């Protein structure tokens, strides 16, 4: 069992931003930002679970602002996908950054990435826009 007390909290890490939830039409969106690794995987798992059970929507994880992603994060995403698949729902990934895209390719998970379409037109939730202006 992992002793989570010895790992730094997401809020204490300078390059980590806790995942956020929003809704787009009939889908729940989880927004990832910055560095995503073992120290942030618990927060991602909690946010993903909240998004999966808040309603019966499919879930999309937006990766455009990810600067680092590791196996712990990939594991959370795969478990989320498997859980949703068992419920007849989908988890997809959107707009992976270059670092995220490289890891997804190495893990042979690019099939989870949505086609480009209009994904680039979507912006992060309002709190991100306010933060960028300051």
QUIWO-V504609 format. One record per residue. RES is the residue in one small letter. SS is DSSP state (H for helix, E for strand, C for the rest). OMEGA is omega as a letter, one per 20 degrees, with the letter a starting at -180 (999 if undefined). Layout:
[[RES;SS;OMEGA] [RES;SS;OMEGA]]
This chain:
[[x;C;a] [x;C;r] [x;C;a] [x;H;a] [x;H;a] [x;H;r] [x;C;a] [x;C;r] [x;C;a] [x;H;a] [x;H;a] [x;H;a] [x;C;a] [x;C;a] [x;C;a] [x;E;r] [x;E;a] [x;E;r] [x;E;r] [x;E;r] [x;E;r] [x;E;r] [x;E;r] [x;E;a] [x;C;a] [x;C;r] [x;E;r] [x;E;a] [x;E;r] [x;E;a] [x;E;r] [x;E;a] [x;E;r] [x;E;a] [x;E;a] [x;E;a] [x;C;a] [x;H;a] [x;H;a] [x;H;a] [x;H;r] [x;H;r] [x;H;r] [x;H;a] [x;H;r] [x;H;a] [x;H;r] [x;H;r] [x;H;r] [x;H;r] [x;H;a] [x;H;a] [x;H;r] [x;H;r] [x;C;a] [x;C;a] [x;C;r] [x;E;a] [x;E;r] [x;E;r] [x;E;a] [x;E;a] [x;E;a] [x;E;a] [x;E;r] [x;E;r] [x;E;r] [x;E;r] [x;E;a] [x;C;a] [x;H;r] [x;H;r] [x;H;r] [x;H;r] [x;H;r] [x;H;a] [x;H;a] [x;H;r] [x;H;r] [x;H;r] [x;H;a] [x;H;r] [x;H;a] [x;H;r] [x;H;a] [x;H;r] [x;C;a] [x;C;r] [x;C;a] [x;C;r] [x;E;r] [x;E;r] [x;E;a] [x;E;r] [x;C;a] [x;C;r] [x;C;r] [x;H;r] [x;H;r] [x;H;a] [x;H;r] [x;H;a] [x;H;r] [x;H;r] [x;H;r] [x;H;a] [x;C;a] [x;C;r] [x;C;a] [x;H;r] [x;H;r] [x;H;a] [x;E;r] [x;C;r] [x;C;a] [x;C;r] [x;C;a] [x;C;a] [x;H;a] [x;H;a] [x;H;a] [x;C;r] [x;C;r] [x;C;r] [x;C;a] [x;H;a] [x;H;r] [x;H;a] [x;H;r] [x;H;a] [x;H;a] [x;H;a] [x;H;a] [x;C;999]]
